[in-house]
Structures are given as C-alpha cells and as structure tokens.
Amino acid sequence: MAALLKEIEDQALQLSPQERGELIHRLILSLEGTSEDSPEAIAQAWDEEIARRVAEIDAGTVVLIPHDEVFARLDAIIKEAC
C-alpha cells in the first residue's frame, strides 16, 4: 500500500497546479460524500455563517488570535507530531 501511495503521489506531483487542484477537490468530495443541498443553498449557508462570525467580531463576543500566534501554535503541533 505504501508503495502504491508513493507512486500515486509522484504521478500527482507531475500534474499542473490546476490539475492538482481538481484532483484535491475530487478527493475531498470522495471523503465528504455528495451533498443533498444545491450549490446555491451551500453558498447561502456560507454567507449566513460569514455574517454571523462578522457580527460576533463586531460585538466583541469572540477573542481574535493574531495570525503569527496561530502559525506558531500550528508549527508547535506539527513538530510534536513528527
């Protein structure tokens, strides 16, 4: 299995960036399954979620974390995992 995965990875890395993006999209969809909602309904749900989050920021009810701190935390997590 590991050899097959390495072979697939090597082949995928030879694709153009656009083709790799399409491959990633297809793989993610294969993990998530198909949605029962239309693309328009999904876009509407995202718009509502974005508006909700912006309202929370404007109201001061959430704590924002600076991006450099977020990336430092992620780096630490990755280093621990390796």
Backbone as ProteinMPNN parsed JSONL, in Angstrom:
{"seq_chain_A": "MAALLKEIEDQALQLSPQERGELIHRLILSLEGTSEDSPEAIAQAWDEEIARRVAEIDAGTVVLIPHDEVFARLDAIIKEAC", "coords_chain_A": {"N_chain_A": [[0.831, -1.206, 0.0], [1.912, 1.282, 0.832], [3.839, 1.689, -1.137], [2.275, 1.931, -3.413], [0.839, 4.245, -2.757], [2.955, 6.09, -2.725], [3.689, 5.997, -5.406], [1.367, 7.024, -6.616], [1.388, 9.572, -5.492], [3.782, 10.594, -6.62], [3.042, 10.661, -9.317], [0.892, 12.451, -9.188], [2.182, 14.799, -8.469], [3.339, 15.505, -10.826], [1.391, 16.665, -12.278], [-0.235, 19.637, -13.545], [-0.6, 22.734, -11.686], [-3.334, 23.447, -11.753], [-4.562, 21.014, -12.45], [-3.806, 19.475, -10.229], [-5.203, 20.826, -8.263], [-7.826, 20.251, -9.044], [-7.776, 17.481, -8.679], [-7.398, 17.357, -5.901], [-9.801, 18.528, -5.091], [-11.646, 16.583, -6.007], [-10.848, 14.393, -4.459], [-11.402, 15.308, -1.862], [-14.181, 15.591, -2.053], [-14.784, 12.895, -2.317], [-14.331, 11.992, 0.221], [-16.128, 13.41, 1.758], [-18.561, 12.82, 0.679], [-21.569, 13.132, -1.282], [-23.442, 16.147, -1.445], [-26.682, 16.934, -0.311], [-27.727, 19.357, -0.704], [-28.193, 22.155, -2.919], [-25.733, 23.904, -4.947], [-26.283, 26.618, -4.688], [-27.712, 26.753, -2.281], [-25.748, 25.921, -0.523], [-23.893, 27.991, -0.841], [-25.448, 30.09, 0.169], [-25.719, 29.26, 2.831], [-23.055, 29.492, 3.648], [-22.725, 32.262, 3.346], [-24.449, 33.152, 5.358], [-23.158, 32.093, 7.601], [-20.725, 33.47, 7.53], [-21.673, 36.093, 7.905], [-22.689, 35.807, 10.496], [-20.333, 35.32, 11.944], [-18.908, 37.702, 11.487], [-20.614, 39.482, 12.774], [-20.286, 38.609, 15.423], [-17.613, 39.315, 15.827], [-17.781, 42.103, 15.495], [-19.417, 42.67, 17.67], [-17.783, 42.074, 19.713], [-17.754, 39.657, 21.041], [-16.158, 37.493, 20.653], [-12.823, 36.19, 20.862], [-10.112, 37.299, 19.122], [-7.318, 35.84, 17.516], [-4.028, 36.673, 16.816], [-2.527, 36.21, 13.583], [0.185, 35.412, 13.528], [0.529, 34.174, 15.968], [-1.241, 32.034, 15.707], [0.001, 30.585, 13.623], [2.396, 29.968, 14.897], [1.492, 28.27, 16.895], [0.485, 26.191, 15.31], [2.869, 25.348, 14.064], [4.208, 24.322, 16.314], [2.518, 22.171, 16.963], [2.818, 20.582, 14.689], [5.549, 19.987, 14.825], [5.593, 18.443, 17.159], [4.162, 16.254, 16.277], [5.823, 15.07, 14.465]], "CA_chain_A": [[0.0, 0.0, 0.0], [2.766, 2.467, 0.901], [4.485, 1.859, -2.442], [1.241, 2.435, -4.32], [0.587, 5.631, -2.376], [4.11, 6.874, -3.189], [3.589, 6.065, -6.865], [0.274, 7.953, -6.923], [1.872, 10.908, -5.138], [4.751, 11.01, -7.64], [2.295, 10.992, -10.527], [0.095, 13.65, -8.935], [3.075, 15.959, -8.457], [3.677, 15.843, -12.208], [0.257, 17.389, -12.85], [-0.188, 21.096, -13.455], [-1.288, 23.202, -10.476], [-4.793, 23.385, -11.946], [-4.96, 19.61, -12.383], [-3.668, 19.047, -8.834], [-6.344, 21.403, -7.548], [-9.011, 19.462, -9.396], [-7.624, 16.191, -8.014], [-7.668, 17.591, -4.486], [-11.253, 18.742, -4.968], [-12.325, 15.297, -6.171], [-10.545, 13.544, -3.305], [-12.168, 15.819, -0.726], [-15.577, 15.206, -2.265], [-14.929, 11.465, -2.079], [-14.351, 11.799, 1.67], [-17.317, 14.053, 2.322], [-19.788, 12.324, 0.072], [-22.287, 14.146, -2.045], [-24.333, 16.99, -0.663], [-28.081, 16.949, -0.742], [-28.069, 20.748, -0.978], [-27.734, 22.715, -4.185], [-24.622, 24.841, -4.772], [-26.82, 27.902, -4.236], [-28.049, 26.616, -0.862], [-24.478, 25.863, 0.193], [-23.355, 29.357, -0.847], [-26.283, 30.865, 1.09], [-25.346, 28.859, 4.195], [-21.757, 30.116, 3.939], [-22.963, 33.701, 3.531], [-25.037, 33.325, 6.688], [-22.114, 31.814, 8.598], [-19.79, 34.601, 7.498], [-22.348, 37.227, 8.542], [-22.752, 35.517, 11.931], [-18.997, 35.498, 12.519], [-18.599, 39.131, 11.459], [-21.415, 40.096, 13.84], [-19.622, 38.28, 16.686], [-16.4, 40.152, 15.91], [-18.226, 43.483, 15.711], [-19.993, 42.777, 19.014], [-16.73, 41.826, 20.688], [-18.065, 38.462, 21.823], [-15.156, 36.46, 20.377], [-11.441, 36.625, 21.023], [-9.345, 37.085, 17.9], [-5.934, 35.443, 17.753], [-3.185, 37.15, 15.71], [-2.112, 35.126, 12.699], [1.513, 34.899, 13.86], [0.35, 33.254, 17.088], [-1.878, 30.833, 15.165], [1.005, 29.815, 12.904], [3.349, 29.447, 15.882], [0.843, 27.113, 17.524], [0.459, 25.116, 14.317], [4.236, 24.841, 13.942], [4.49, 23.501, 17.501], [1.754, 20.932, 16.828], [3.442, 19.785, 13.63], [6.835, 19.484, 15.331], [5.295, 17.384, 18.117], [3.664, 15.09, 15.555], [6.899, 14.442, 13.672]], "C_chain_A": [[0.863, 1.253, 0.0], [3.433, 2.73, -0.441], [3.49, 2.424, -3.453], [0.946, 3.897, -4.031], [1.711, 6.537, -2.869], [4.063, 7.043, -4.705], [2.507, 7.067, -7.292], [0.707, 9.384, -6.626], [2.837, 11.43, -6.19], [4.044, 11.418, -8.926], [1.497, 12.283, -10.347], [0.963, 14.898, -8.974], [3.541, 16.363, -9.852], [2.551, 16.598, -12.916], [0.482, 18.892, -12.732], [-0.868, 21.519, -12.153], [-2.81, 23.117, -10.597], [-5.289, 21.941, -11.848], [-4.849, 19.066, -10.96], [-4.817, 19.584, -7.996], [-7.616, 20.622, -7.806], [-8.957, 18.093, -8.716], [-7.928, 16.315, -6.525], [-9.167, 17.734, -4.252], [-12.002, 17.413, -5.043], [-12.08, 14.379, -4.968], [-11.323, 13.996, -2.068], [-13.636, 15.437, -0.862], [-15.783, 13.726, -1.983], [-14.964, 11.155, -0.585], [-15.648, 12.315, 2.281], [-18.611, 13.441, 1.814], [-20.482, 13.452, -0.673], [-23.235, 14.899, -1.127], [-25.741, 16.903, -1.218], [-28.519, 18.362, -1.111], [-27.524, 21.18, -2.335], [-26.537, 23.631, -3.923], [-25.097, 26.204, -4.257], [-27.148, 27.867, -2.746], [-26.78, 26.578, -0.017], [-23.864, 27.253, 0.28], [-24.132, 30.24, 0.127], [-25.926, 30.545, 2.539], [-24.005, 29.472, 4.586], [-21.908, 31.616, 4.157], [-23.52, 33.987, 4.92], [-23.995, 33.096, 7.787], [-21.106, 32.953, 8.673], [-20.404, 35.81, 8.201], [-22.421, 37.034, 10.05], [-21.4, 35.779, 12.589], [-18.587, 36.969, 12.546], [-19.357, 39.853, 12.567], [-20.798, 39.817, 15.206], [-18.368, 39.133, 16.89], [-16.789, 41.584, 16.227], [-18.766, 43.69, 17.13], [-18.945, 42.55, 20.102], [-16.963, 40.588, 21.534], [-17.111, 37.3, 21.551], [-13.763, 37.053, 20.563], [-10.694, 36.29, 19.736], [-7.901, 36.76, 18.266], [-5.107, 35.924, 16.566], [-2.637, 35.982, 14.889], [-0.738, 34.573, 13.054], [1.442, 33.928, 15.044], [-0.275, 31.941, 16.615], [-0.832, 29.961, 14.473], [2.058, 29.25, 13.845], [2.77, 28.217, 16.571], [0.815, 25.923, 16.57], [1.84, 24.501, 14.13], [4.586, 23.924, 15.108], [3.771, 22.165, 17.421], [2.404, 20.016, 15.809], [4.762, 19.197, 14.118], [6.631, 18.362, 16.32], [4.877, 16.101, 17.4], [4.764, 14.354, 14.801], [7.852, 13.72, 14.516]], "O_chain_A": [[0.587, 2.191, -0.747], [3.577, 3.885, -0.839], [3.833, 3.296, -4.251], [0.817, 4.7, -4.954], [1.451, 7.629, -3.375], [4.365, 8.118, -5.223], [2.71, 7.858, -8.213], [0.431, 10.299, -7.403], [2.729, 12.581, -6.613], [4.412, 12.413, -9.552], [1.438, 13.112, -11.256], [0.528, 15.942, -9.46], [4.081, 17.454, -10.032], [2.736, 17.108, -14.02], [1.286, 19.352, -11.922], [-1.632, 20.744, -11.577], [-3.491, 22.752, -9.639], [-6.322, 21.678, -11.232], [-5.697, 18.285, -10.527], [-5.343, 18.888, -7.128], [-8.392, 20.362, -6.887], [-9.975, 17.601, -8.232], [-8.63, 15.479, -5.956], [-9.726, 17.137, -3.332], [-12.891, 17.151, -4.232], [-12.986, 13.679, -4.517], [-11.84, 13.169, -1.316], [-14.261, 15.009, 0.107], [-16.83, 13.333, -1.47], [-15.562, 10.161, -0.172], [-16.19, 11.718, 3.211], [-19.647, 13.544, 2.47], [-20.014, 14.591, -0.678], [-23.758, 14.348, -0.159], [-25.954, 16.811, -2.426], [-29.553, 18.55, -1.751], [-26.532, 20.644, -2.827], [-26.347, 24.087, -2.795], [-24.398, 26.861, -3.486], [-26.893, 28.835, -2.028], [-26.741, 27.138, 1.078], [-23.374, 27.656, 1.334], [-23.535, 31.052, 0.835], [-25.839, 31.444, 3.376], [-23.832, 29.92, 5.719], [-21.284, 32.178, 5.058], [-23.115, 34.946, 5.576], [-23.96, 33.823, 8.779], [-20.687, 33.348, 9.76], [-19.74, 36.473, 8.998], [-22.236, 37.988, 10.806], [-21.328, 36.384, 13.659], [-17.986, 37.43, 13.517], [-18.806, 40.736, 13.225], [-20.786, 40.699, 16.064], [-18.102, 39.609, 17.994], [-16.21, 42.212, 17.114], [-18.59, 44.758, 17.717], [-19.201, 42.809, 21.278], [-16.423, 40.482, 22.635], [-17.245, 36.236, 22.156], [-13.561, 38.261, 20.436], [-10.652, 35.134, 19.315], [-7.337, 37.33, 19.2], [-5.444, 35.62, 15.422], [-2.328, 34.916, 15.422], [-0.508, 33.373, 12.899], [2.211, 32.969, 15.108], [0.116, 30.864, 17.067], [-0.776, 28.753, 14.698], [2.564, 28.152, 13.609], [3.479, 27.237, 16.801], [1.087, 24.79, 16.967], [1.974, 23.28, 14.046], [5.19, 22.869, 14.913], [4.343, 21.133, 17.772], [2.529, 18.813, 16.037], [5.058, 18.033, 13.851], [7.412, 17.411, 16.334], [5.193, 15.0, 17.849], [4.65, 13.158, 14.532], [8.811, 13.139, 14.008]]}, "name": "protein", "num_of_chains": 1, "seq": "MAALLKEIEDQALQLSPQERGELIHRLILSLEGTSEDSPEAIAQAWDEEIARRVAEIDAGTVVLIPHDEVFARLDAIIKEAC"}
